[in-house]
């Protein structure tokens, strides 16, 4: 097992993969850090911080952020009977 623990999004992140997937771990860390740079409310240059600085005004954001905002506006579906949330 290959593990990597680092700080992101104001907390600790631990990623674990099978040893054979070691290169995947590097990519997962890179993607997590990229998303933190866009979405962290703790980083003043993040897209989220920039949106919070100008609420209600149009802003250019990455495709990932636009997709996240689209998903966040959708109503939640009630859980299916027997599901464990």
N, C-alpha and C positions, 0 to 999 in steps of 0.2 A: 504494500500500500504506500502510495506517495501522498504526502500531506503538505499543505501550505497554509499558514495562519498569518493574517495581516489585518491592519485596520482599514475599514472602509465604511462609509455611510454612518459615521459616528459610533461604530462598534467594532467588534472583532468578527472576522470572517475566517472560517476554516473550510478549505476545499480538499476533498480526498478523492483519489482515483486509483485504479489498479496500477501497479508498477509499470506494466507494459504501456500504459497511457500517459507516461510522464510528459511528453510534449503537449498533450491535451491540457495538462495542468497549467503550463505556462500560458496557453491561450485563454483559459478560464480566468486566470489572474488578470491578464491584459484586458479582457472584456469587462470584468468587474470594475477595474480601475477606470476604464473609459466611461462606463455608466455612472460611476460615482462623480466623475468630472462634470457630467451633464446634469445629474439629478440630486446631488447632495445639497441640502439646505445649509450645510456648514461651510461650503466653499463660495465665497462672494462672486466668483466668475462663472458659477454653474448656470445652466439654463433655468433651473428652478429658481435660483436666487434672482436672476434677472427678471423672470416673470413676476416674482413676488415684489420686486421693486417698482413695477409699473402695472398694477392690477387693472385688468379690463382693457389695456391697450394692445394693439396688434404687435406681434413679435415673431421674428424668424427663429425657428427651432429645428433641430435635427429630425429626420424621419422617425427615429426611435422615440423621441420625446412626443412627437405628434401622435404616434400610435399609442403611447402610454396614456396620453390625455384623452384620446378617443375611447379607449377601454374604460378609463376611470369615469366616464360620463354614462356608461351603460348601467341600467338597473341590474341589481343582483337577482339571479333566479333563486327561488326557494330550493333548499336541498331536497334531493329525491328521498322518498320514504326508505328508511333503513340505512341511509348513508351516515357515516361518522365524520363530522367536521370538527 
